[in-house]
Amino acid sequence: MTARPVDAPAAVGVRHSLVEDVFGLVSGTFVASLGIYLLKSAHAVTGGTAGLSLLLSYATGWSFGVLYFLTNLPFFVLAVRAKGWDFSVRTLVSIALVSGFAYLHPLMLPETLLNPVYATLVGNLLAGVGMLMVFRHRSSLGGLNTLALIVQDKVGWRAGYVQLAMDAVIILAALSVVPLGNVALSAAGAVVLNVVLAFNHRPGRYLGY
């Protein structure tokens, strides 16, 4: 008679401390905003409300920081209803930080001339890593990020793939504002961003909270 195996104890997540949350949100939004600045320097777009804000910035000449904050406000109500106040307030803080950093980078890196392929791909890579850091501290960068996380929680679809589908619509809309070559490069960059999220942000994989 063989002994019955003992079930392994369920893994338990360890809560982030306040200091870890603050550092995680500041560093994550900084990395993401730097990626967006590289995209802007290449006159490229990306997905989400960041891509939509870049698109509107090219079309109107308005500041990206202002547009990014304004386009995310309608999604705040959705976040409160679906994810609660804790997540929503953290997301609002993250949005404000990205908007603020949008004014810092041009001062520190004025008139940066970069290869557009490098700027677009690395910009999206940095944006994806920044989003991942923010996600892991119970926050998002607002807008479609929030919607993608809600779909992942409710349906189980990976947030990266959901975001990729929505991003495709935004990038196609860019054809009315930026040249075809920039749009094609932007599409490749958006794939990089969303692969980062899809491969690294799965339900149940990261247990910190």
Buried (B, 14 or more C-beta within 10 A) or exposed (E): EEEEEEEEEEEEEEEBEEEBBEBBBBBBBBBBBBBBBBBBBBBBBBBBBBBBBBBBBBEEEEBBBBBBBBBBEEBBEBBBEBBEEEBBBBBBBBBBBBBBBBEBBBEEEEEBEBEBEEBBBBBBBBBBBBBBBBBBBBBBBBBBBBBBBBBBEEEEBBBBBBBBBBBBEBBEBBEEBBEEEBBEBBBBBBBBBBBBBBEBBBEEEEEEE
